[in-house]
Amino acid sequence: MTITEQNTYRLGVAYVATSAFLWSLSGLFMRAIEADLMTILFLRGLVSGTAVFLFFLVVERGRSWSVLRAMRWPTLMAAVLSAVSMMSGLGSIYYTTIADSMVIYATAPFITAFLAYFYIGERPSRATVIASTIAFLGVLYMVTDSAGGHSSLLGQGLAVIMAFSVAALAVVMRKHRDVSMLPAMAASAWLVSLSTVAFASPFAASTNDLWLIAGFGVVQNGLGLALYTFGAKRIPAVDASLLTALEVPLTPLWVWIFMNEVPSQATQIGGAVVLAALFGHIYAEMRRNRAPVTVAPL
């Protein structure tokens, strides 16, 4: 790995890790907003889509129109996958505990590893296979708990959809890293709004909810999507998915601290197993990518 490649990798890690931190605020927003799920999805999509698109115009400047004209199926695929991940992710948090949702989502890096192998030829390591097996067992134990209180199979099922869609998105963005994905991220947010407009009641939302949704759309989702878009193309798909999984412990932690939403015992045990597999694998992958720096020939 040359100095340039290592700097690119580190920049990608910083971008994606920051996006994971911003995305971890989703639980706080979802619990604080009193509006119904469809209204939240509709308004948040309008706000975040507009924010990302304006950011795209600033970044690309005079090239924006040519970039839009050059959009092809990878951009459309990324938009659809991102929209699915947003709807299923917020739906999961709405219908089940945040801890349950995030623990299931923690399997996304391992799903990414196998999708990347079949789609772009990035072979999963032996450590990935072992860690994914351990994580699966942790999730299996968690979802068999029948005393989860607010937990539901619907919410857990939506979390599974979120994990697969996020994994597929990471692979698509890695495969087509020469394509500008900011328009796809803006389009995905608008697609969420389009899908929920018939079921939303935006005029019934309180002023407080509108302010919270604005922050939800601009800071948590819009800025998070922009940073992830810049970072994901600079690092391997598995590394990007591993870093976004940092929101797994942070999301329920914020809600536990500020809103006293305590995870069930099965979630705590199963979650500990999943997180042990996840962070053990993060350490191994990041160590592998910190190979000795070699100076590229002039």
One Martini backbone bead per residue (centre of mass of N, CA, C, O) as a GRO file, in nm:
protein
  298
    1MET     BB    1   0.092   0.039   0.027
    2THR     BB    2   0.076   0.350  -0.038
    3ILE     BB    3   0.054   0.664   0.072
    4THR     BB    4  -0.196   0.737  -0.094
    5GLU     BB    5  -0.366   0.486  -0.024
    6GLN     BB    6  -0.363   0.529   0.285
    7ASN     BB    7  -0.495   0.810   0.287
    8THR     BB    8  -0.753   0.722   0.145
    9TYR     BB    9  -0.838   0.515   0.356
   10ARG     BB   10  -0.849   0.707   0.603
   11LEU     BB   11  -1.060   0.898   0.485
   12GLY     BB   12  -1.280   0.685   0.449
   13VAL     BB   13  -1.300   0.610   0.748
   14ALA     BB   14  -1.379   0.890   0.855
   15TYR     BB   15  -1.640   0.926   0.696
   16VAL     BB   16  -1.792   0.663   0.781
   17ALA     BB   17  -1.774   0.699   1.089
   18THR     BB   18  -1.933   0.966   1.095
   19SER     BB   19  -2.191   0.855   0.970
   20ALA     BB   20  -2.246   0.651   1.198
   21PHE     BB   21  -2.287   0.859   1.419
   22LEU     BB   22  -2.527   1.005   1.290
   23TRP     BB   23  -2.710   0.747   1.258
   24SER     BB   24  -2.725   0.692   1.578
   25LEU     BB   25  -2.961   0.925   1.615
   26SER     BB   26  -3.233   0.789   1.527
   27GLY     BB   27  -3.360   0.699   1.797
   28LEU     BB   28  -3.402   0.978   1.921
   29PHE     BB   29  -3.587   1.089   1.701
   30MET     BB   30  -3.808   0.864   1.702
   31ARG     BB   31  -3.883   0.909   2.011
   32ALA     BB   32  -3.941   1.229   1.995
   33ILE     BB   33  -4.138   1.183   1.773
   34GLU     BB   34  -4.504   1.186   1.737
   35ALA     BB   35  -4.538   1.104   1.472
   36ASP     BB   36  -4.598   0.908   1.227
   37LEU     BB   37  -4.423   0.713   1.019
   38MET     BB   38  -4.514   0.826   0.737
   39THR     BB   39  -4.460   1.123   0.805
   40ILE     BB   40  -4.163   1.096   0.865
   41LEU     BB   41  -4.074   0.980   0.592
   42PHE     BB   42  -4.178   1.207   0.411
   43LEU     BB   43  -4.035   1.458   0.540
   44ARG     BB   44  -3.746   1.349   0.556
   45GLY     BB   45  -3.712   1.305   0.251
   46LEU     BB   46  -3.741   1.597   0.160
   47VAL     BB   47  -3.510   1.717   0.329
   48SER     BB   48  -3.268   1.524   0.262
   49GLY     BB   49  -3.281   1.539  -0.047
   50THR     BB   50  -3.232   1.844  -0.069
   51ALA     BB   51  -2.963   1.856   0.086
   52VAL     BB   52  -2.801   1.662  -0.098
   53PHE     BB   53  -2.845   1.813  -0.366
   54LEU     BB   54  -2.712   2.079  -0.280
   55PHE     BB   55  -2.439   1.948  -0.221
   56PHE     BB   56  -2.392   1.850  -0.508
   57LEU     BB   57  -2.388   2.133  -0.644
   58VAL     BB   58  -2.141   2.235  -0.484
   59VAL     BB   59  -1.933   2.013  -0.559
   60GLU     BB   60  -1.976   2.016  -0.887
   61ARG     BB   61  -2.105   2.256  -1.012
   62GLY     BB   62  -2.050   2.265  -1.350
   63ARG     BB   63  -2.099   1.929  -1.352
   64SER     BB   64  -2.393   1.849  -1.273
   65TRP     BB   65  -2.537   1.804  -1.547
   66SER     BB   66  -2.345   1.584  -1.660
   67VAL     BB   67  -2.392   1.385  -1.429
   68LEU     BB   68  -2.698   1.348  -1.469
   69ARG     BB   69  -2.677   1.251  -1.772
   70ALA     BB   70  -2.480   0.994  -1.682
   71MET     BB   71  -2.689   0.830  -1.564
   72ARG     BB   72  -2.737   0.496  -1.450
   73TRP     BB   73  -2.808   0.194  -1.309
   74PRO     BB   74  -2.630   0.228  -1.051
   75THR     BB   75  -2.784   0.476  -0.944
   76LEU     BB   76  -3.065   0.344  -0.929
   77MET     BB   77  -2.987   0.110  -0.742
   78ALA     BB   78  -2.888   0.285  -0.506
   79ALA     BB   79  -3.155   0.432  -0.457
   80VAL     BB   80  -3.330   0.186  -0.390
   81LEU     BB   81  -3.158   0.066  -0.159
   82SER     BB   82  -3.164   0.320   0.020
   83ALA     BB   83  -3.471   0.335   0.050
   84VAL     BB   84  -3.511   0.059   0.180
   85SER     BB   85  -3.327   0.110   0.426
   86MET     BB   86  -3.488   0.349   0.542
   87MET     BB   87  -3.769   0.219   0.576
   88SER     BB   88  -3.680  -0.036   0.737
   89GLY     BB   89  -3.524   0.102   0.964
   90LEU     BB   90  -3.752   0.286   1.080
   91GLY     BB   91  -3.959   0.059   1.107
   92SER     BB   92  -3.802  -0.109   1.311
   93ILE     BB   93  -3.784   0.110   1.536
   94TYR     BB   94  -4.097   0.145   1.559
   95TYR     BB   95  -4.171  -0.188   1.613
   96THR     BB   96  -3.909  -0.201   1.790
   97THR     BB   97  -3.638  -0.225   1.943
   98ILE     BB   98  -3.337  -0.080   1.903
   99ALA     BB   99  -3.160  -0.315   1.987
  100ASP     BB  100  -3.276  -0.531   1.800
  101SER     BB  101  -3.227  -0.383   1.534
  102MET     BB  102  -2.911  -0.348   1.566
  103VAL     BB  103  -2.827  -0.643   1.598
  104ILE     BB  104  -2.923  -0.734   1.320
  105TYR     BB  105  -2.759  -0.516   1.162
  106ALA     BB  106  -2.471  -0.637   1.245
  107THR     BB  107  -2.476  -0.846   0.989
  108ALA     BB  108  -2.402  -0.676   0.733
  109PRO     BB  109  -2.093  -0.731   0.690
  110PHE     BB  110  -2.135  -1.037   0.621
  111ILE     BB  111  -2.321  -0.998   0.384
  112THR     BB  112  -2.125  -0.827   0.222
  113ALA     BB  113  -1.900  -1.036   0.185
  114PHE     BB  114  -2.077  -1.232   0.008
  115LEU     BB  115  -2.170  -1.034  -0.209
  116ALA     BB  116  -1.884  -0.945  -0.298
  117TYR     BB  117  -1.797  -1.221  -0.404
  118PHE     BB  118  -2.026  -1.253  -0.630
  119TYR     BB  119  -2.002  -0.952  -0.765
  120ILE     BB  120  -1.662  -0.858  -0.720
  121GLY     BB  121  -1.451  -1.081  -0.591
  122GLU     BB  122  -1.449  -1.049  -0.272
  123ARG     BB  123  -1.299  -1.251  -0.062
  124PRO     BB  124  -1.369  -1.408   0.215
  125SER     BB  125  -1.249  -1.466   0.503
  126ARG     BB  126  -1.216  -1.679   0.758
  127ALA     BB  127  -1.294  -1.469   0.975
  128THR     BB  128  -1.567  -1.393   0.848
  129VAL     BB  129  -1.703  -1.669   0.869
  130ILE     BB  130  -1.679  -1.699   1.176
  131ALA     BB  131  -1.815  -1.430   1.261
  132SER     BB  132  -2.089  -1.479   1.114
  133THR     BB  133  -2.167  -1.730   1.277
  134ILE     BB  134  -2.170  -1.599   1.556
  135ALA     BB  135  -2.375  -1.374   1.489
  136PHE     BB  136  -2.610  -1.560   1.413
  137LEU     BB  137  -2.638  -1.691   1.694
  138GLY     BB  138  -2.704  -1.430   1.843
  139VAL     BB  139  -2.962  -1.359   1.686
  140LEU     BB  140  -3.114  -1.624   1.735
  141TYR     BB  141  -3.135  -1.588   2.040
  142MET     BB  142  -3.284  -1.315   2.044
  143VAL     BB  143  -3.549  -1.392   1.860
  144THR     BB  144  -3.649  -1.625   2.074
  145ASP     BB  145  -3.758  -1.415   2.250
  146SER     BB  146  -4.080  -1.373   2.432
  147ALA     BB  147  -3.987  -1.115   2.644
  148GLY     BB  148  -3.950  -0.825   2.469
  149GLY     BB  149  -4.214  -0.668   2.459
  150HIS     BB  150  -4.179  -0.441   2.208
  151SER     BB  151  -4.113  -0.666   2.048
  152SER     BB  152  -4.110  -0.779   1.693
  153LEU     BB  153  -4.128  -0.947   1.397
  154LEU     BB  154  -4.160  -0.705   1.214
  155GLY     BB  155  -3.914  -0.544   1.311
  156GLN     BB  156  -3.708  -0.774   1.260
  157GLY     BB  157  -3.766  -0.806   0.956
  158LEU     BB  158  -3.683  -0.514   0.880
  159ALA     BB  159  -3.388  -0.549   0.977
  160VAL     BB  160  -3.311  -0.756   0.764
  161ILE     BB  161  -3.364  -0.576   0.519
  162MET     BB  162  -3.162  -0.361   0.600
  163ALA     BB  163  -2.906  -0.536   0.593
  164PHE     BB  164  -2.925  -0.618   0.290
  165SER     BB  165  -2.942  -0.331   0.162
  166VAL     BB  166  -2.676  -0.221   0.279
  167ALA     BB  167  -2.494  -0.435   0.157
  168ALA     BB  168  -2.567  -0.384  -0.142
  169LEU     BB  169  -2.483  -0.086  -0.146
  170ALA     BB  170  -2.181  -0.123  -0.083
  171VAL     BB  171  -2.120  -0.289  -0.339
  172VAL     BB  172  -2.213  -0.090  -0.557
  173MET     BB  173  -2.023   0.147  -0.468
  174ARG     BB  174  -1.760  -0.014  -0.508
  175LYS     BB  175  -1.795  -0.102  -0.807
  176HIS     BB  176  -1.897   0.224  -0.873
  177ARG     BB  177  -1.668   0.456  -0.781
  178ASP     BB  178  -1.685   0.644  -1.056
  179VAL     BB  179  -1.966   0.717  -0.950
  180SER     BB  180  -2.195   0.948  -0.874
  181MET     BB  181  -2.401   0.915  -0.562
  182LEU     BB  182  -2.555   1.170  -0.471
  183PRO     BB  183  -2.811   1.155  -0.651
  184ALA     BB  184  -2.902   0.883  -0.530
  185MET     BB  185  -2.946   0.985  -0.238
  186ALA     BB  186  -3.159   1.194  -0.309
  187ALA     BB  187  -3.355   1.002  -0.458
  188SER     BB  188  -3.410   0.811  -0.219
  189ALA     BB  189  -3.556   1.016  -0.040
  190TRP     BB  190  -3.778   1.085  -0.248
  191LEU     BB  191  -3.882   0.794  -0.274
  192VAL     BB  192  -3.991   0.777   0.008
  193SER     BB  193  -4.198   1.004  -0.022
  194LEU     BB  194  -4.352   0.880  -0.262
  195SER     BB  195  -4.432   0.609  -0.102
  196THR     BB  196  -4.584   0.791   0.154
  197VAL     BB  197  -4.788   1.023   0.073
  198ALA     BB  198  -5.071   0.862   0.098
  199PHE     BB  199  -5.009   0.814   0.436
  200ALA     BB  200  -4.966   1.103   0.513
  201SER     BB  201  -4.970   1.387   0.782
  202PRO     BB  202  -4.817   1.682   0.768
  203PHE     BB  203  -5.045   1.890   0.892
  204ALA     BB  204  -5.043   1.731   1.185
  205ALA     BB  205  -4.782   1.836   1.262
  206SER     BB  206  -4.591   1.969   1.480
  207THR     BB  207  -4.360   2.206   1.534
  208ASN     BB  208  -4.164   2.023   1.686
  209ASP     BB  209  -4.158   1.797   1.473
  210LEU     BB  210  -4.053   1.969   1.237
  211TRP     BB  211  -3.779   2.033   1.366
  212LEU     BB  212  -3.687   1.742   1.409
  213ILE     BB  213  -3.710   1.652   1.110
  214ALA     BB  214  -3.506   1.852   1.002
  215GLY     BB  215  -3.266   1.737   1.163
  216PHE     BB  216  -3.299   1.447   1.064
  217GLY     BB  217  -3.254   1.514   0.756
  218VAL     BB  218  -2.985   1.682   0.758
  219VAL     BB  219  -2.793   1.549   0.971
  220GLN     BB  220  -2.847   1.241   0.996
  221ASN     BB  221  -2.898   1.186   0.679
  222GLY     BB  222  -2.768   1.385   0.478
  223LEU     BB  223  -2.476   1.395   0.594
  224GLY     BB  224  -2.442   1.090   0.616
  225LEU     BB  225  -2.469   1.025   0.312
  226ALA     BB  226  -2.240   1.202   0.207
  227LEU     BB  227  -2.007   1.071   0.368
  228TYR     BB  228  -2.053   0.782   0.269
  229THR     BB  229  -2.012   0.835  -0.032
  230PHE     BB  230  -1.711   0.926  -0.003
  231GLY     BB  231  -1.602   0.670   0.161
  232ALA     BB  232  -1.691   0.397   0.012
  233LYS     BB  233  -1.492   0.439  -0.247
  234ARG     BB  234  -1.208   0.415  -0.058
  235ILE     BB  235  -1.314   0.132   0.044
  236PRO     BB  236  -1.395  -0.157   0.119
  237ALA     BB  237  -1.702  -0.293   0.155
  238VAL     BB  238  -1.657  -0.430   0.430
  239ASP     BB  239  -1.541  -0.184   0.579
  240ALA     BB  240  -1.788  -0.003   0.546
  241SER     BB  241  -1.985  -0.195   0.696
  242LEU     BB  242  -1.829  -0.208   0.962
  243LEU     BB  243  -1.840   0.098   1.029
  244THR     BB  244  -2.153   0.133   1.029
  245ALA     BB  245  -2.178  -0.073   1.278
  246LEU     BB  246  -2.114   0.140   1.504
  247GLU     BB  247  -2.425   0.206   1.552
  248VAL     BB  248  -2.514  -0.035   1.719
  249PRO     BB  249  -2.422   0.063   2.013
  250LEU     BB  250  -2.509   0.370   1.998
  251THR     BB  251  -2.816   0.383   1.957
  252PRO     BB  252  -2.908   0.240   2.228
  253LEU     BB  253  -2.738   0.413   2.418
  254TRP     BB  254  -2.880   0.688   2.387
  255VAL     BB  255  -3.163   0.576   2.473
  256TRP     BB  256  -3.080   0.469   2.748
  257ILE     BB  257  -2.976   0.741   2.865
  258PHE     BB  258  -3.222   0.953   2.766
  259MET     BB  259  -3.493   0.718   2.770
  260ASN     BB  260  -3.487   0.436   2.918
  261GLU     BB  261  -3.428   0.196   2.701
  262VAL     BB  262  -3.427  -0.129   2.794
  263PRO     BB  263  -3.294  -0.411   2.723
  264SER     BB  264  -3.324  -0.723   2.699
  265GLN     BB  265  -3.165  -1.002   2.799
  266ALA     BB  266  -3.141  -1.137   2.519
  267THR     BB  267  -3.021  -0.887   2.380
  268GLN     BB  268  -2.770  -0.859   2.556
  269ILE     BB  269  -2.653  -1.138   2.491
  270GLY     BB  270  -2.675  -1.144   2.181
  271GLY     BB  271  -2.531  -0.871   2.141
  272ALA     BB  272  -2.257  -0.951   2.263
  273VAL     BB  273  -2.194  -1.163   2.049
  274VAL     BB  274  -2.209  -0.983   1.800
  275LEU     BB  275  -2.002  -0.764   1.894
  276ALA     BB  276  -1.764  -0.953   1.924
  277ALA     BB  277  -1.756  -1.032   1.625
  278LEU     BB  278  -1.743  -0.749   1.502
  279PHE     BB  279  -1.489  -0.620   1.655
  280GLY     BB  280  -1.296  -0.846   1.589
  281HIS     BB  281  -1.318  -0.799   1.281
  282ILE     BB  282  -1.238  -0.505   1.267
  283TYR     BB  283  -0.953  -0.543   1.377
  284ALA     BB  284  -0.855  -0.739   1.156
  285GLU     BB  285  -0.913  -0.558   0.906
  286MET     BB  286  -0.755  -0.301   0.989
  287ARG     BB  287  -0.483  -0.443   1.024
  288ARG     BB  288  -0.462  -0.543   0.728
  289ASN     BB  289  -0.478  -0.225   0.617
  290ARG     BB  290  -0.195  -0.170   0.793
  291ALA     BB  291   0.027  -0.176   0.604
  292PRO     BB  292   0.318  -0.120   0.504
  293VAL     BB  293   0.471   0.151   0.379
  294THR     BB  294   0.519   0.240   0.037
  295VAL     BB  295   0.703   0.393  -0.202
  296ALA     BB  296   0.636   0.521  -0.485
  297PRO     BB  297   0.746   0.545  -0.783
  298LEU     BB  298   0.854   0.824  -0.987
   0.00000   0.00000   0.00000
